[in-house]
Amino acid sequence: MFCPYVRKTYTRYTGIYYNEDNLEVGSLIHERYTNEECKKEQCGAWYKGKCRYN
């Protein structure tokens, strides 16, 4: 089980594309998130064996 609210890592790749006249013709943004494992009893949102955020 992973925590949907605590991110472990965040990575962003950005690319801008230009034509031969040095004018921007497009761009790309790719974002990737990795969530932290659920801490269960150690988390303040954990109550009676369940995550209260769900």
C-alpha positions as CSV (number, residue, x, y, z in Angstrom):
1,M,0.0,0.0,0.0
2,F,1.3,3.5,-0.8
3,C,0.4,6.9,0.6
4,P,-1.4,9.0,-2.0
5,Y,-0.5,12.2,-0.2
6,V,3.3,11.8,0.6
7,R,5.6,11.9,-2.4
8,K,9.0,10.2,-2.2
9,T,10.4,11.6,-5.4
10,Y,9.4,14.1,-8.1
11,T,11.2,14.4,-11.5
12,R,10.4,16.8,-14.3
13,Y,11.8,16.8,-17.8
14,T,11.2,19.8,-20.0
15,G,12.0,20.1,-23.7
16,I,11.5,23.0,-26.1
17,Y,11.7,22.5,-29.9
18,Y,12.8,25.1,-32.4
19,N,12.6,25.3,-36.2
20,E,15.5,26.4,-38.5
21,D,14.5,30.1,-38.0
22,N,15.0,29.7,-34.2
23,L,11.2,30.0,-33.6
24,E,9.6,27.8,-31.0
25,V,7.5,25.1,-32.6
26,G,6.6,22.9,-29.6
27,S,7.4,21.9,-26.1
28,L,7.1,18.9,-23.9
29,I,6.8,18.5,-20.1
30,H,7.0,15.1,-18.5
31,E,6.5,14.8,-14.8
32,R,6.9,11.6,-12.7
33,Y,5.9,11.1,-9.1
34,T,6.8,8.2,-6.8
35,N,4.7,7.9,-3.6
36,E,6.0,6.9,-0.2
37,E,5.0,3.5,1.3
38,C,2.2,3.7,3.8
39,K,3.4,4.1,7.4
40,K,0.2,2.7,8.8
41,E,0.2,2.9,12.7
42,Q,3.0,5.6,12.5
43,C,0.8,8.0,10.5
44,G,-1.6,10.5,12.0
45,A,-4.3,9.6,9.4
46,W,-4.3,5.9,10.3
47,Y,-7.3,5.0,12.4
48,K,-8.8,1.6,13.4
49,G,-6.7,-0.3,10.8
50,K,-7.5,2.1,7.9
51,C,-6.3,5.2,6.3
52,R,-8.7,8.1,6.9
53,Y,-7.6,9.8,3.7
54,N,-9.2,7.1,1.5
